Amino acid sequence: MRAWLLVTEQLSARLDGPAEENGWGDRAGDTALTIPLPALDPLVTTGIRAHATVLYPFLPVARVRPGSADPGGTDAALRTLFASHAPFTLRFAAFHEEPGVLFLAPEPPGPLAALTGAVRAHWPEAVPYRGIFGPEGLDPHVTVAHGEKFGALRARLAPALPVTCHVTGVRLIVHDGHGWRDRVTYPLGAPGRVS
């Protein structure tokens, strides 16, 4: 529970100073590996698209070089890594709360956790959430809302559950200093393809 309380504190700190001072904020050149979950967009009230995070932050964009033809580079390694994992289905059936956050936990969490574990094993220097939640980060989840009281929101959104999402790829997103931009999607179980 303490980890989620830190999220709330860190999000509040973002409003009081630049990212470099508070340790949580997004920086130009940051990358993240996410799974877009558009079927959950109507449930998410955070102002960003519904997604599950594989790893945030990942490596600086200059090191990833998305679309690079370098067969020994990070982009090629990501392509190979994700191609070695089969597509999978996640089910989101219930809301969960921790102090300051309402979220959905995927069922089963294993496939998403396996992707995170594989990326972390290959790039151990990429520490989830800048280490705010310890070296292992957070359990797989989709953030629905931040705040203090979620009763009315839960009641309004509950009829939409359960939601099933088929996951076919992992998206690399890049922060440009103003917001997150989609850069490339690495298909699961599809050697050599990138979109």
N, C-alpha and C positions, 0 to 999 in steps of 0.2 A: 504494500500500500504506500509506503514512503516514496517509492519510485514515481508513482502517479502524482503524488503531492508535489514532487519536484517539477513535474511537467507544468503544473499550474503556476508555480513560482517562477519558472524560467520563462513561460509565455508572458507573464506580467513584466518581467525584467526586460523583455524585448521592446516593450513600449517605452522604457526609460533610458535606453542607450543603444548605441550601435552594436551590431552583431559581434564585432571583435572584442567588445568589453564584457558581454554577458555570457559568451561561450556556447550559446544555444542557437543563435540566429543563423540564417542562411547567408552565405557569402558568395559573391560572384566567382564562378568557376567551380563551385561545389557540384558534385553529382550525387545521384541517388539511384538505386535500383528498386523499382516498384512494380507492382502488378495492378494494372488498371481494372477496376471492378464497376463498370458503368451501370450494371443492374442495381447497384447500391446507391447511385448518385441521389435519387430522391430522398434517401434517408439521412444523408450527411449534411450537417448544418454548419460546418467549419469554414465554408467559403472556398474549399478546394474540392477537386473531384475525388470520388471514393477510390481508395487504393489500399493495398496491403504493402507494407514496406519489406523488401528483402534486406536492404542495407542502406542506412542513411547515417552520415554521409559516406559515400564510397571513396573514390580517389579524385584528385583534381582533374578537371577535364583535359588539361594538357597532357596528363599521363595516360588517360584512357584513349584519346585520339579516335573518337567514333568514326567508323568508315575507313579507317586506315588500312592500307594494303599490306602492312607489315605482318607477316605470318607469325612472328614471335611476340607481337605486341599484346597489350591488354585487351583491345577490341577483339582480336582473334581468340584469345583465351576465354573471354566471356562467351563468345559465340559457341565455342567447343563445349564449355562447361554447361551452358543451358541446353544445348542440343543433347547432352547425355541424360537429361531428365525428361521423363514422359509428361505430356499434358495431364492435368488432373482436375477434379471437381471439388469445389468447396461449398459447404452449406452454412448459412448463417441463420440461426434459429432463435436466438435470444439476446437481449441487451444485457450488458454487464456494466457495473459502475465501480470506479475507484474514486477517491477524493479528487474532484475537479474534472473528471472525464467520464463520458458515456461511450461505450464501445461495443463492437460485435467481435466475438471470437470465432475463428473458422473451425468447422468440423469437417474432416479431421485437421488438426494443426500440423501433422507430420510432414506433408509434402512441402509446405511453405517453410517450415523449420529446416528441412533438408536443403532447400535452396540457400537459405541464409548460412547454414553450416558449411556448405560447399564453397561459397564465396569467401567466408571468413577463413577457411582452411587455406585457400589459395592466396589471400591477401590479408594476413593477420594484422597488418598495420592499420586497416580500416576498422576503427573501433565504433560500434553502433552508438548512435546518439551522442557522439563526442565523449563517451564514457560517463554521461550524467547518471545512467542507470546501472553502472558497474560494467565490467568487461563483456557481459553477455547480452546487454540491451534488454529489450522487452519481449514478452511472448507474442506470437503472431496475433494481430488484431487489425480492426478497421475503426479508426476514431470517427465517432458520429457527432459528438458535441463536446465543448468545454464549458465549464460553469460550475454551479453549485447545486441547483435543484433541477432534476430531470423528470419528475413525475408526470407532468402534463405532456412533455415531449414523448416520453415512452408510451403513454396512452395513445397519443395521436399516431405514432409510427408502428406500434405493435401489430396492427392488422396486416401490415405489408410483409411480415415474416411468416414462414421462412423464405429465404431467397437462396437460390442455387446459382453458382457462377462456374463456368468452365474456363480454366486457365490454360492458355496456349502460348504465352510468352511473358518475358520480363522486359520492362521498359527502362531504358536509361534516360533520366531527365537531368537537365543542367540548369543551374541558377545563373541568370545573366546579370544579377545585381538588382533586378526589379521584380523578378518572379521566376517560377520554374517553367522550363520549356522542354517539350518532348524532343529527344534527339534520335533515338534508334530503339527498335524493339528486337529482342533476341528471341526467336521462336524456341519453344521447348520441343525436344524430340525431333528436330529437323536439322541435321548436319548441313552446314554450308549456306543456309538461308538466313537472311537478315532483312528486316523491313524498316 
